Amino acid sequence: MELDIYQVDSFTSVPFKGNPAGVCITENELDESLMFSIAEEMAVSETAFLSLDNMRLRWFTPKVEVNLCGHGTLAVAHILKENGFVLSGETLVFDTLSGALLVTVQNEIIEMDFPSATISTVVDDHATLLEHLGINPNNVVFFGHFDEKFIIEIDSNDRLLDLNPNFDGLKALPGRGVIVTAKSPSNEVDFVSRYFAPWVGVNEDPVTGSAHCALAVYWQGRLNKNKLKGYQASTRGGFVEVELLANNRVKLIGSAVTTLKGKMCISE
């Protein structure tokens, strides 16, 4: 069996930046075990699988299936547009573990309608987590929780860029993912972030669309702006524009570039 396979750099307009995602689009849904094997073989943070017969979209890291993946969704929509499945101005509806996701393809950008996150303040002591992240508690502005993940604002963009977490230490603690964010010193970007998820096999994700569902809510409250621009300051780096919508939804806006097209050969 041969499967069309792609690699797409999401949340960037140039290759080798943003977040690389694997993309596998088939007429019918693949076996789950095969999707896990393909995701492990692709060895990127997420590989997205779309079955055209029911428009079911699923995302797998090399270790686990995830409920929501922004850069994988963007990558799939980009390939569908590139292959002529959808035209500029049209909207796709994907069936996912996070419900129906509406994705509108434009000439230069792709707009994704995602569920927003509900953030609650954490009052428990997480000194060990902060220690392994390399964060001094005195530099913490906010410590919150959403969807089994943490969101932490610290008081300095420079401190954010300098973080060098102890990933083995983090994996020994309970967790799923951690966003660390700070106000941007630049007038062109509202906030900067980094996302760490060693618990699911991704020490630092290059650009995390789903994390921006929480970042949009958090920074809207801090800056009183419904439209914001974020920069995820990984080694590759990438920009995500966000807009708070009605009914607890958030629009993520980005672009993508195809870097790899090929055939994956699978023995029967």
ChimeraX attribute file (.defattr): number of C-alpha atoms within 10 A of each C-alpha:
attribute: neighborCount
match mode: 1-to-1
recipient: residues
	/A:1	8
	/A:2	10
	/A:3	13
	/A:4	13
	/A:5	20
	/A:6	24
	/A:7	25
	/A:8	28
	/A:9	28
	/A:10	34
	/A:11	33
	/A:12	23
	/A:13	18
	/A:14	14
	/A:15	15
	/A:16	16
	/A:17	21
	/A:18	30
	/A:19	29
	/A:20	31
	/A:21	29
	/A:22	28
	/A:23	29
	/A:24	22
	/A:25	21
	/A:26	16
	/A:27	11
	/A:28	13
	/A:29	18
	/A:30	14
	/A:31	8
	/A:32	12
	/A:33	9
	/A:34	11
	/A:35	22
	/A:36	19
	/A:37	14
	/A:38	22
	/A:39	27
	/A:40	18
	/A:41	13
	/A:42	19
	/A:43	16
	/A:44	19
	/A:45	28
	/A:46	29
	/A:47	34
	/A:48	26
	/A:49	26
	/A:50	25
	/A:51	18
	/A:52	14
	/A:53	10
	/A:54	12
	/A:55	20
	/A:56	17
	/A:57	24
	/A:58	26
	/A:59	27
	/A:60	27
	/A:61	25
	/A:62	21
	/A:63	17
	/A:64	15
	/A:65	19
	/A:66	14
	/A:67	13
	/A:68	22
	/A:69	24
	/A:70	25
	/A:71	32
	/A:72	31
	/A:73	26
	/A:74	28
	/A:75	29
	/A:76	26
	/A:77	26
	/A:78	25
	/A:79	21
	/A:80	15
	/A:81	18
	/A:82	13
	/A:83	10
	/A:84	10
	/A:85	11
	/A:86	17
	/A:87	16
	/A:88	14
	/A:89	10
	/A:90	11
	/A:91	18
	/A:92	17
	/A:93	15
	/A:94	22
	/A:95	16
	/A:96	17
	/A:97	15
	/A:98	14
	/A:99	13
	/A:100	17
	/A:101	20
	/A:102	15
	/A:103	22
	/A:104	20
	/A:105	22
	/A:106	15
	/A:107	10
	/A:108	10
	/A:109	18
	/A:110	25
	/A:111	20
	/A:112	25
	/A:113	22
	/A:114	26
	/A:115	21
	/A:116	22
	/A:117	21
	/A:118	14
	/A:119	18
	/A:120	13
	/A:121	13
	/A:122	15
	/A:123	9
	/A:124	7
	/A:125	8
	/A:126	11
	/A:127	12
	/A:128	13
	/A:129	20
	/A:130	16
	/A:131	15
	/A:132	18
	/A:133	19
	/A:134	16
	/A:135	22
	/A:136	12
	/A:137	13
	/A:138	8
	/A:139	12
	/A:140	16
	/A:141	13
	/A:142	15
	/A:143	19
	/A:144	18
	/A:145	19
	/A:146	17
	/A:147	12
	/A:148	10
	/A:149	16
	/A:150	22
	/A:151	25
	/A:152	20
	/A:153	22
	/A:154	22
	/A:155	15
	/A:156	17
	/A:157	18
	/A:158	12
	/A:159	15
	/A:160	21
	/A:161	16
	/A:162	11
	/A:163	14
	/A:164	12
	/A:165	18
	/A:166	15
	/A:167	17
	/A:168	12
	/A:169	14
	/A:170	24
	/A:171	18
	/A:172	11
	/A:173	12
	/A:174	10
	/A:175	16
	/A:176	16
	/A:177	23
	/A:178	24
	/A:179	21
	/A:180	23
	/A:181	29
	/A:182	23
	/A:183	20
	/A:184	18
	/A:185	13
	/A:186	9
	/A:187	7
	/A:188	11
	/A:189	16
	/A:190	20
	/A:191	22
	/A:192	23
	/A:193	27
	/A:194	24
	/A:195	23
	/A:196	24
	/A:197	20
	/A:198	21
	/A:199	19
	/A:200	19
	/A:201	16
	/A:202	19
	/A:203	19
	/A:204	19
	/A:205	25
	/A:206	24
	/A:207	32
	/A:208	27
	/A:209	28
	/A:210	19
	/A:211	23
	/A:212	28
	/A:213	24
	/A:214	24
	/A:215	25
	/A:216	27
	/A:217	23
	/A:218	20
	/A:219	22
	/A:220	18
	/A:221	11
	/A:222	10
	/A:223	12
	/A:224	11
	/A:225	14
	/A:226	15
	/A:227	16
	/A:228	20
	/A:229	19
	/A:230	23
	/A:231	22
	/A:232	25
	/A:233	21
	/A:234	19
	/A:235	14
	/A:236	15
	/A:237	19
	/A:238	23
	/A:239	24
	/A:240	23
	/A:241	20
	/A:242	26
	/A:243	20
	/A:244	22
	/A:245	15
	/A:246	8
	/A:247	8
	/A:248	12
	/A:249	17
	/A:250	24
	/A:251	22
	/A:252	26
	/A:253	22
	/A:254	22
	/A:255	25
	/A:256	27
	/A:257	22
	/A:258	20
	/A:259	13
	/A:260	12
	/A:261	12
	/A:262	11
	/A:263	11
	/A:264	15
	/A:265	11
	/A:266	10
	/A:267	6
	/A:268	4
